[in-house]
Structure formats: C-alpha cells, structure tokens
Amino acid sequence: MSFDRIREKLSILADAAKYDVSCASSGVKRANKEKSLGNTTAMGICHSYTEDGRCVSLLKILLTNHCIFDCAYCVTRKSNDIKRAAFKIQEVVDLTVNFYRRNYIEGLFLSSGIFKSSDYTMERLVAVAKKLRLEENFNGYIHLKSIPGTSDELMREAGLYADRLSVNIEIPTVSGLKLLAPDKKHEDFIKPMNKVKNEIIQYKAERKLLKSTPKYAPAGQSTQMIIGATGESDRDIMYSATYYYKKFNMRRVYYSGYIPISKDDRLPSIHTEVPILRENRLYQTDWLLRFYGFSIQELLNDDHKNLDLDIDPKLSWALRSPEIFPVDINKADKNLLARVPGIGMQSVYKIIQARKFRKLNWSHLKAIGISLNRAKYFITCDSKDSYHKDISPTRLKNVILRNSYSKHQKHFSNQLSLFS
C-alpha cells in the first residue's frame, strides 16, 4: 500500500472520527516496562485530559467509515454519499507505533462504522489492541469503542487490552433512537455496557485475592449522547445520564451537540446552529450532580425543564432559592458552602481549613480564590460590609451578568460550529 493511499485513508477516517467526543484518558496508569513502548503516565491528533489535569494527545480514527446502518444523525450512514475507506489491522498498528515514536501521540482512540456485523467489526478492533500490546509491547493508552450488539466473549477480550471501553448510547431516549435509527435496538447498546460493568466488578473482587489478576478496562467505561437531534428536554437528558452512571458505573457521560449533516424532516434543518452552549451547561449540570450534592429535581423540574443558557446551573438554582441565602461563610457546613455560586470544591476545603484559625473576611476569601463577583451576593463573612441586599432575583441576575465575563459570551446570540 502506497504512502499516499495511507495518508488519504488517514484524512478520511480521522475526519469522520471527530464527531465522537468521548475520548478522555481519565488518568489510568499503565507503567512502561523494560523493552516496551510508551506509557500512559508520560508527559506529553486529538487532545484529551487525564484525571490529574494533564493534556495528552491521542491518534483518533475510525477503522472504517463503511456502515450497514442508516442512522439519520450519522455522517457515515450507508445512504450518505461520501468517500469510503477502511484500514487494515496492521496499518492502524503501524500508524500508532510510528506516530508514538515521533512523539505525536501518547495513545490511540479507535472507533469504527459497523461493517458485515457487530462481532466482525469488534473482532478487528480488538485485534488492533492485541497486536499493539503483545507484538509491539505498547503500554500507551488505548480506548476502544464497543460496537452495539457485540458478544460477551469479545467484550471480555477487549477489556484485557484496552484501558477504556465505551459504547455510545447516541440518542438520550429510546423513543428518539427509534425515530432516527429504526434499525438499531436499545438493548444492543445495553448488552456490552452490562458486560463491561460485570467484568470490572469481577476483576476488582479477584484482584483482592490475587494481585496478578490481569487488568480489565482500568479506566472504566463511558458513553456519549447526541444533544439537539431530537426534542428531549435537558431534564430528560440528565435523567438518562444519571441512569447510565448508576446502572453501569460509567466513568463519564459525554454530551455532543448535534451538527446538522443532512436534509431530513426528522432532524433540525441543515442551517441550525450547533448547541455548543447548551452542551456546556449540561456538562456543568453533570458536574453538580456528581460532585456537589445536587439532585436533578433541584436543577431541573416541571417548572424548569431546560437549563438557562446565559447563566450557569448553580447560579440559576441559587436565584430560584432565595430562602437559602445568605450563607455565613464562617459557620456553614461543606455541603451548603458547595452550593454557593462562585465557590468550587477546592475553595470549600480551603475555607473549612482556614476558618479553624480565624474568622474569614472579604480579603481572606479573595486570597482563597473564590469568585467574589457572584459569591458576595449569597454570603456573609466577618465584615460589616454586606452585598446581600433585598433585591429581586431578576435584578440580581442582571447585576451579576453585567459585572461578569464568560468565555461563552459570544454564544449567547450567535452560536458557532462545534468543529472549525
């Protein structure tokens, strides 16, 4: 195969892979061994972030963009008139090794369209990972996309060679999937998720008894939802995400704003803007649910089914809950402090430690690093100065917005394409 043909394949299949955002490496530690190649802890073509905040680069490609399905939202659907390509197993192995040797990447994110059958496709994905691990001694990060409907045996093998596995649920609700991908069955997505969850549980149990137990998907599993292709509310989306977190022990649920790619009456028009700001608000909500002690009902309910776009979900909740505030920064417990707009979890712990030695005032809070431009309206401290006034939530919102700057400000009226 000529170099030009490989480069052409890479161009086609890397471009097709850009629609998948679930490629974070999540801090897995796979150490470099003697005479092996690569590791997941080295300092460091797709950028992802580890659990400790490091930026790493991954070769992000599809094995093929051929597909037997005709999902309306997918650029690689079989009815779409696009240029098709497919890598051979050894070609992906060689690309990964050569790119790593040139210090272009630290790992591989490999997905694929489905050709022939789910098992046939997944078998080839696993073969790539297996060759890298066993023949090339590659210890860098590997993320494999699980193909819906794959057999338990293949999912078992995949987890022995990949750091993370993921199967994209694609559409947040069963009804939405039936509308846009009638050939797919919801249970085909659930089956590999359930297998991975059970294998990870079994691995952890066996590991306690036998330290030499082979690792199984040490970075866990993730999934991705397409946002804006169907009419689900933000509340519907977050209930679905919470279900997958609890039911399958997901490490992450990713939210991807729908990019209009076709003229189809079932989808938003081709000129519809990508909901990038909505996507960002969903990630913020996800974070509040997982780490800040909020429930879905507090953030999204019958009276508030969709998130505000101009303010973050914590501030939105605070403005709707005036009876909670002001909070005494020197007395409030951890959970209440975490609910104050402008105070993150790191600042919560700093406040709790600092107030053991003194009562905190505005200068102390500024030094700690909280966002006083919004927090000051919801707290009191050891100072005569108070910013919590008898002011309506609407007016307070306007005051905060007027004195704040958001990196998403430009999206409030004109949203940009997710991928430039």
C-alpha positions as CSV (number, residue, x, y, z in Angstrom):
1,M,0.0,0.0,0.0
2,S,1.5,3.3,-1.0
3,F,2.1,6.1,1.4
4,D,-0.3,8.4,-0.5
5,R,-3.1,5.9,0.0
6,I,-2.4,5.6,3.7
7,R,-2.4,9.3,4.0
8,E,-5.7,9.5,2.1
9,K,-7.3,6.9,4.5
10,L,-6.0,8.8,7.5
11,S,-7.5,12.0,6.2
12,I,-10.9,10.4,5.6
13,L,-11.1,8.3,8.8
14,A,-9.6,10.9,11.2
15,D,-12.1,13.5,9.9
16,A,-15.0,11.1,10.4
17,A,-13.9,10.3,14.0
18,K,-14.1,14.0,15.0
19,Y,-17.8,13.6,15.8
20,D,-17.0,11.4,18.8
21,V,-16.1,13.4,21.9
22,S,-15.8,10.6,24.4
23,C,-12.1,10.2,24.3
24,A,-10.7,11.4,27.6
25,S,-8.0,9.2,29.0
26,S,-9.1,9.7,32.6
27,G,-5.8,9.2,34.5
28,V,-5.2,5.5,34.0
29,K,-1.7,4.4,35.0
30,R,0.0,1.8,32.8
31,A,3.7,1.9,33.5
32,N,6.4,1.4,31.0
33,K,8.2,-1.9,31.3
34,E,11.6,-3.0,30.2
35,K,11.9,-3.1,26.4
36,S,8.3,-1.9,26.0
37,L,7.0,1.1,24.1
38,G,5.0,4.0,25.6
39,N,3.1,4.6,28.8
40,T,0.0,6.4,29.9
41,T,1.8,8.5,32.6
42,A,4.4,10.1,30.4
43,M,4.2,13.9,29.9
44,G,3.1,14.7,26.6
45,I,-4.4,14.0,16.8
46,C,-6.8,14.7,19.5
47,H,-6.2,16.3,22.8
48,S,-7.7,14.8,25.9
49,Y,-7.2,15.3,29.6
50,T,-6.2,12.9,32.3
51,E,-7.7,12.8,35.8
52,D,-4.9,14.9,37.2
53,G,-5.4,17.6,34.5
54,R,-2.6,16.7,32.1
55,C,-3.2,17.2,28.4
56,V,-2.4,14.1,26.3
57,S,-2.6,13.5,22.6
58,L,-4.4,10.5,21.0
59,L,-4.5,9.2,17.5
60,K,-8.2,9.4,16.9
61,I,-9.5,7.5,13.9
62,L,-12.2,5.1,12.6
63,L,-11.2,1.7,11.5
64,T,-13.7,2.2,8.6
65,N,-16.5,4.6,7.7
66,H,-18.4,1.8,5.9
67,C,-21.6,1.0,7.8
68,I,-24.5,-1.3,7.4
69,F,-26.8,1.1,9.4
70,D,-28.6,4.2,8.1
71,C,-28.9,6.3,11.3
72,A,-30.2,9.8,10.2
73,Y,-27.8,11.7,12.5
74,C,-24.6,9.9,11.4
75,V,-22.3,11.2,8.7
76,T,-21.2,7.6,8.0
77,R,-24.7,6.2,7.5
78,K,-24.9,3.9,4.5
79,S,-27.1,6.2,2.4
80,N,-24.8,9.1,2.7
81,D,-22.8,9.8,-0.5
82,I,-19.3,10.2,1.0
83,K,-15.9,8.8,0.2
84,R,-15.4,5.5,2.0
85,A,-12.2,3.9,3.3
86,A,-11.0,1.2,5.7
87,F,-7.8,0.5,7.4
88,K,-6.2,-2.9,7.6
89,I,-5.4,-4.0,11.2
90,Q,-1.7,-3.8,10.6
91,E,-2.0,-0.3,9.2
92,V,-3.5,1.0,12.4
93,V,-0.8,-0.7,14.4
94,D,1.9,0.8,12.3
95,L,0.4,4.3,12.4
96,T,0.1,4.2,16.2
97,V,3.7,3.0,16.7
98,N,5.2,5.4,14.1
99,F,3.2,8.4,15.5
100,Y,4.3,7.5,19.0
101,R,7.9,7.2,18.0
102,R,7.7,10.7,16.6
103,N,6.2,11.9,19.8
104,Y,3.0,13.0,18.0
105,I,0.7,10.9,20.3
106,E,0.6,9.1,23.6
107,G,-2.2,6.7,22.8
108,L,-5.0,5.5,20.5
109,F,-8.7,6.2,20.3
110,L,-10.2,3.7,17.9
111,S,-13.8,3.6,16.7
112,S,-15.5,2.2,13.6
113,G,-18.5,2.1,11.4
114,I,-20.2,-1.3,11.5
115,F,-19.4,-3.5,8.5
116,K,-20.7,-7.1,8.0
117,S,-21.8,-7.5,11.7
118,S,-21.1,-6.2,15.2
119,D,-18.9,-9.1,16.1
120,Y,-16.9,-9.0,12.9
121,T,-16.2,-5.3,13.5
122,M,-15.4,-5.6,17.2
123,E,-13.1,-8.5,16.5
124,R,-11.0,-6.3,14.3
125,L,-10.9,-3.5,16.8
126,V,-9.7,-6.0,19.5
127,A,-7.1,-7.4,17.1
128,V,-5.5,-3.9,16.8
129,A,-5.3,-3.5,20.5
130,K,-4.0,-7.1,21.0
131,K,-1.2,-6.6,18.4
132,L,-0.1,-3.3,20.0
133,R,0.1,-4.9,23.4
134,L,1.5,-8.3,22.6
135,E,3.6,-7.7,19.5
136,E,4.7,-4.1,19.8
137,N,4.8,-4.1,23.7
138,F,2.8,-0.8,23.5
139,N,1.9,0.4,27.0
140,G,0.3,3.7,26.0
141,Y,-3.4,4.5,26.5
142,I,-5.9,2.6,24.3
143,H,-9.6,3.5,24.1
144,L,-11.8,1.1,22.1
145,K,-15.4,1.9,21.1
146,S,-17.6,-1.1,21.9
147,I,-19.9,-2.0,19.0
148,P,-23.6,-2.3,19.9
149,G,-24.6,-6.0,19.9
150,T,-21.1,-7.4,20.4
151,S,-20.9,-10.8,22.0
152,D,-19.9,-11.1,25.7
153,E,-16.8,-13.1,24.7
154,L,-15.4,-10.3,22.6
155,M,-16.2,-7.7,25.2
156,R,-14.3,-9.8,27.7
157,E,-11.3,-9.9,25.4
158,A,-11.5,-6.2,24.6
159,G,-11.2,-5.1,28.2
160,L,-8.0,-7.1,28.6
161,Y,-6.2,-5.0,26.1
162,A,-7.9,-1.6,26.2
163,D,-7.7,0.9,29.1
164,R,-11.2,2.2,28.4
165,L,-14.2,0.9,26.6
166,S,-17.2,2.9,25.5
167,V,-20.4,2.3,23.7
168,N,-22.3,5.5,22.6
169,I,-25.9,5.4,23.5
170,E,-26.2,8.1,20.7
171,I,-29.7,9.4,21.4
172,P,-30.8,10.1,25.0
173,T,-34.2,8.3,24.9
174,V,-35.5,5.1,23.5
175,S,-38.2,6.9,21.5
176,G,-35.6,9.2,19.9
177,L,-33.5,6.3,18.9
178,K,-36.5,4.6,17.3
179,L,-37.2,7.7,15.3
180,L,-33.8,8.3,13.9
181,A,-32.2,4.8,13.9
182,P,-35.1,2.4,13.5
183,D,-32.7,-0.5,12.5
184,K,-31.0,-0.3,15.9
185,K,-32.3,-1.8,19.2
186,H,-31.8,-0.2,22.5
187,E,-30.9,-3.5,24.1
188,D,-27.9,-3.9,21.8
189,F,-26.4,-0.8,23.4
190,I,-27.1,-2.1,26.9
191,K,-25.7,-5.6,26.4
192,P,-22.0,-4.6,26.1
193,M,-22.3,-1.9,28.8
194,N,-23.6,-4.6,31.2
195,K,-20.8,-7.0,30.3
196,V,-18.1,-4.4,30.9
197,K,-19.7,-3.4,34.3
198,N,-19.8,-7.0,35.5
199,E,-16.3,-7.8,34.3
200,I,-14.9,-4.7,36.1
201,I,-16.7,-5.8,39.3
202,Q,-15.3,-9.3,38.9
203,Y,-11.8,-8.0,38.3
204,K,-11.9,-5.9,41.4
205,A,-13.1,-8.8,43.5
206,E,-10.4,-11.2,42.1
207,R,-7.7,-8.6,42.5
208,K,-8.2,-8.5,46.2
209,L,-7.4,-12.3,46.3
210,L,-4.8,-12.5,43.6
211,K,-2.6,-9.4,42.8
212,S,-1.5,-10.9,39.4
213,T,-5.1,-10.9,38.1
214,P,-5.0,-9.3,34.6
215,K,-6.3,-5.8,34.5
216,Y,-9.7,-5.3,32.9
217,A,-10.5,-1.8,31.4
218,P,-8.7,0.0,34.2
219,A,-10.1,3.4,33.1
220,G,-13.7,2.0,33.1
221,Q,-16.3,2.7,30.5
222,S,-18.0,5.8,29.1
223,T,-20.8,6.7,26.8
224,Q,-21.9,9.7,24.6
225,M,-25.3,11.3,23.8
226,I,-26.1,13.5,20.8
227,I,-27.8,16.6,22.0
228,G,-30.3,18.6,19.9
229,A,-31.0,16.0,17.2
230,T,-34.3,15.1,18.9
231,G,-36.7,17.0,21.1
232,E,-35.6,15.8,24.6
233,S,-35.5,18.4,27.3
234,D,-32.4,19.0,29.4
235,R,-34.3,17.2,32.2
236,D,-34.8,14.2,30.0
237,I,-31.2,14.1,29.1
238,M,-29.9,14.4,32.7
239,Y,-32.3,11.6,33.9
240,S,-30.9,9.4,31.1
241,A,-27.3,10.3,32.1
242,T,-27.9,9.6,35.8
243,Y,-29.4,6.2,34.9
244,Y,-26.2,5.2,33.0
245,Y,-24.0,6.4,35.8
246,K,-25.9,4.4,38.4
247,K,-26.8,1.3,36.4
248,F,-23.5,0.8,34.6
249,N,-21.0,2.6,36.8
250,M,-20.0,4.9,34.0
251,R,-16.8,7.0,34.5
252,R,-18.2,9.7,32.2
253,V,-21.2,10.6,30.1
254,Y,-20.3,12.9,27.2
255,Y,-22.7,15.3,25.6
256,S,-22.2,16.2,21.9
257,G,-24.1,19.0,20.3
258,Y,-25.8,17.8,17.1
259,I,-24.0,19.0,13.9
260,P,-26.5,19.3,11.0
261,I,-25.3,17.0,8.3
262,S,-28.3,16.1,6.2
263,K,-31.7,17.3,5.0
264,D,-34.2,15.1,6.8
265,D,-37.6,16.0,8.1
266,R,-36.8,14.1,11.3
267,L,-33.8,16.4,12.1
268,P,-33.2,20.1,12.7
269,S,-32.6,21.9,9.4
270,I,-29.2,22.0,7.8
271,H,-28.7,25.6,8.8
272,T,-29.5,25.0,12.5
273,E,-26.7,26.3,14.8
274,V,-24.8,23.7,16.9
275,P,-26.0,23.9,20.5
276,I,-22.5,24.3,21.9
277,L,-23.6,26.5,24.9
278,R,-26.3,24.0,25.8
279,E,-23.7,21.3,25.7
280,N,-21.6,23.2,28.1
281,R,-24.5,23.7,30.5
282,L,-25.2,20.0,30.5
283,Y,-21.6,19.3,31.4
284,Q,-21.8,21.8,34.3
285,T,-25.0,20.1,35.5
286,D,-23.4,16.7,35.2
287,W,-20.6,18.0,37.5
288,L,-23.0,19.4,40.1
289,L,-24.9,16.1,40.3
290,R,-21.8,14.0,40.7
291,F,-19.6,16.2,42.9
292,Y,-21.7,19.0,44.5
293,G,-24.6,17.1,46.1
294,F,-27.3,18.4,43.9
295,S,-30.3,16.3,42.7
296,I,-31.9,16.5,39.3
297,Q,-35.1,17.8,40.8
298,E,-33.4,20.8,42.3
299,L,-31.8,21.8,39.0
300,L,-34.5,20.6,36.5
301,N,-38.1,20.0,37.2
302,D,-41.7,20.6,35.8
303,D,-41.3,24.4,36.2
304,H,-37.7,24.4,34.8
305,K,-37.3,21.7,32.2
306,N,-34.4,23.3,30.4
307,L,-31.2,25.0,31.6
308,D,-30.6,28.7,31.3
309,L,-28.1,29.5,28.7
310,D,-26.9,32.9,29.9
311,I,-26.1,31.7,33.5
312,D,-24.6,28.5,34.9
313,P,-26.9,26.0,36.6
314,K,-25.7,26.6,40.1
315,L,-26.4,30.3,39.8
316,S,-29.7,29.6,38.2
317,W,-30.7,27.4,41.2
318,A,-29.5,30.0,43.7
319,L,-31.6,32.7,42.2
320,R,-34.6,30.4,42.4
321,S,-33.8,29.5,46.1
322,P,-33.6,32.9,47.9
323,E,-34.7,31.3,51.2
324,I,-31.3,29.5,51.4
325,F,-29.2,32.7,51.4
326,P,-27.2,34.5,52.7
327,V,-24.9,31.8,53.9
328,D,-22.5,32.6,56.8
329,I,-19.1,31.6,55.4
330,N,-17.7,31.0,58.9
331,K,-20.5,28.6,60.0
332,A,-21.9,26.8,57.0
333,D,-21.1,23.2,56.5
334,K,-19.3,21.7,53.5
335,N,-22.5,20.8,51.6
336,L,-24.0,24.3,52.0
337,L,-20.8,26.1,51.0
338,A,-20.6,24.0,47.9
339,R,-24.0,25.4,46.8
340,V,-22.8,29.0,46.8
341,P,-22.3,30.4,43.3
342,G,-18.7,31.2,42.7
343,I,-17.3,28.7,45.2
344,G,-15.8,25.5,43.9
345,M,-15.0,22.3,45.8
346,Q,-11.3,23.2,46.2
347,S,-12.3,26.6,47.7
348,V,-14.7,24.8,50.0
349,Y,-11.9,22.8,51.5
350,K,-9.7,25.8,51.8
351,I,-12.4,27.8,53.6
352,I,-13.0,24.9,56.1
353,Q,-9.3,24.7,56.9
354,A,-8.7,28.4,57.1
355,R,-11.6,29.2,59.4
356,K,-10.1,26.8,62.0
357,F,-7.6,29.6,62.8
358,R,-9.6,32.8,62.2
359,K,-12.9,34.3,61.1
360,L,-12.7,34.9,57.4
361,N,-13.4,38.3,55.9
362,W,-13.6,39.5,52.3
363,S,-9.8,39.8,52.0
364,H,-9.3,36.2,53.2
365,L,-11.9,35.0,50.7
366,K,-10.3,36.9,47.8
367,A,-7.0,35.3,48.7
368,I,-8.5,31.9,48.8
369,G,-9.6,32.4,45.2
370,I,-13.4,32.3,45.2
371,S,-15.3,34.2,42.5
372,L,-16.4,37.1,44.6
373,N,-18.1,38.9,41.7
374,R,-21.0,36.4,42.2
375,A,-20.4,34.7,45.6
376,K,-20.6,38.0,47.5
377,Y,-24.3,38.3,46.9
378,F,-25.0,35.0,48.6
379,I,-22.7,35.0,51.6
380,T,-21.8,37.0,54.7
381,C,-18.5,36.9,56.5
382,D,-16.5,38.7,59.3
383,S,-17.1,42.1,57.9
384,K,-19.6,45.0,58.3
385,D,-19.8,45.2,54.6
386,S,-22.7,43.2,53.1
387,Y,-23.6,42.7,49.5
388,H,-26.7,40.6,50.1
389,K,-29.5,43.1,49.6
390,D,-33.2,42.9,49.4
391,I,-33.2,42.6,45.6
392,S,-35.3,40.6,43.2
393,P,-33.7,37.5,41.5
394,T,-34.2,39.0,38.1
395,R,-32.4,42.2,39.0
396,L,-29.6,40.4,40.8
397,K,-29.1,38.2,37.7
398,N,-28.7,41.3,35.6
399,V,-26.2,42.8,38.1
400,I,-24.1,39.7,38.1
401,L,-24.2,39.4,34.3
402,R,-23.2,43.0,33.9
403,N,-20.2,42.6,36.1
404,S,-19.1,39.1,34.8
405,Y,-17.4,37.8,31.7
406,S,-17.9,34.4,30.3
407,K,-15.8,32.7,27.6
408,H,-19.2,31.6,26.2
409,Q,-20.5,35.2,26.0
410,K,-20.2,35.2,22.2
411,H,-22.5,32.2,22.0
412,F,-25.4,34.0,23.8
413,S,-26.8,35.3,20.5
414,N,-24.7,33.7,17.8
415,Q,-23.5,30.1,18.3
416,L,-20.5,28.8,16.4
417,S,-19.8,25.4,14.9
418,L,-18.5,22.9,17.3
419,F,-15.8,21.9,14.9
420,S,-14.0,24.6,13.0
